[in-house]
């Protein structure tokens, strides 16, 4: 990761000093990649694998349990084969990241999601 030093943070009494951040700061150009790397590393420790076809899709399979997680910037869609698995994953994520569960998915990236008898209906009608 490229190092970046803010030009305006100069202590007049110690102008030769340079400050280095220990973690990414929101708004820096490296912040999204640093966040993704940290998040992806946690998912792997939880047993997820990154899909070969899409680096934003992570899959968890253990016995009869399955979960899918889709990341887009800081938006997350998570679905699992059971409510218990879903809650375990959410709890694990909340231990590491400040996040809240917004409940059942209704919209994602401009797509409306509606339950129907055979599964889910996805559309972009307003």
C-alpha positions, 0 to 999 in steps of 0.5 A: 500500500502506498504511503501518503503524508498530509502536507498540512499537519505540521507541528510548528514546534517540531517541523521535522516530525512526520506522522504515520497512521497505523490504519487507514483513514476514511477518505484516503485513496487507500482506505477502500482497499485496506477495508476490503483486505481486512474484511476479506481476511476476517471472512476467510478466518470465518470459513468463507472462500472468495468466488473465483468468478467474482471477488466481491462474492464470498461463499461459506459451505460446511456440511449442510450449512451454506451462506453467501456474502456479496460486498459492494464498497461498504454495502453487504448482502448476506444470506444463509441456509438457516437463521442460526447461521445467519445470526452467527455470521452477523455476530462475528462481523459485529465483533470486528466492525461497527455495523448494523443489520438492516433486516430483510433485503429490499433494495441493493444497487438500484435493484428492488428485491421482492419475495414471491412464491418461487423465490425472489423477484428482482426488478428496477421498476420505480 
